[in-house]
Amino acid sequence: MIYVVEMDVRLPDTWDEDKVKSFMERERETSQKWQKTGKWKYLWRVAGRYSNISVLDVESPDELHEILSSLPLFPYMDIKVTGICRHPNAINENLL
Ligand SMILES: O=C(O)CC1=CCC(=O)O1
C-alpha cells in the first residue's frame, strides 16, 4: 500500500537550541533507518515551509503508524496521510 504523507513540524517555542539539535539528529537517524529498509521511498522538503512530503510503501496502515510514531518529532507534527493507488490512465508504472 502506497501512502503520501505530509508532515508539518511544529516545535515548541520553549525548546532551546541544544534540544532542537538533539531532536533533529535523532529524527534524521530514525528516518534514514526506515529509508534504508526501502519502505520510505521519498522524502522531500516543501519549499518555504518546515514540512515534508514523503512516500511510503508499507504492508498495512498499522505498519505506517509504527513508522510514523517511531519518529522523535511525531508528537510535534501535524500529519496528513493519503492512500494512493494506480490511476488507470497512467502511462508510467515505474515511479516506485
Ligand atoms: O520534515 C522534517 O524535518 C521532519 C522529518 C521527518 C522525517 C525526517 O527526517 O525529518
The ligand as an SDF file (V2000), in Angstrom:
LIG
                    3D

 10 10  0  0  0  0  0  0  0  0999 V2000
   10.4850   17.4740    7.8160 O   0  0  0  0  0  0  0  0  0  0  0  0
   11.1890   17.3300    8.8230 C   0  0  0  0  0  0  0  0  0  0  0  0
   12.2510   17.9480    9.0150 O   0  0  0  0  0  0  0  0  0  0  0  0
   10.7600   16.2780    9.8120 C   0  0  0  0  0  0  0  0  0  0  0  0
   11.2560   14.9790    9.4120 C   0  0  0  0  0  0  0  0  0  0  0  0
   10.5570   13.8420    9.2380 C   0  0  0  0  0  0  0  0  0  0  0  0
   11.4670   12.7980    8.8360 C   0  0  0  0  0  0  0  0  0  0  0  0
   12.7350   13.4990    8.8170 C   0  0  0  0  0  0  0  0  0  0  0  0
   13.8310   13.0180    8.5390 O   0  0  0  0  0  0  0  0  0  0  0  0
   12.5770   14.8020    9.1600 O   0  0  0  0  0  0  0  0  0  0  0  0
  1  2  2  0
  2  3  1  0
  2  4  1  0
  4  5  1  0
  5  6  2  0
  5 10  1  0
  6  7  1  0
  7  8  1  0
  8  9  2  0
  8 10  1  0
M  END
$$$$
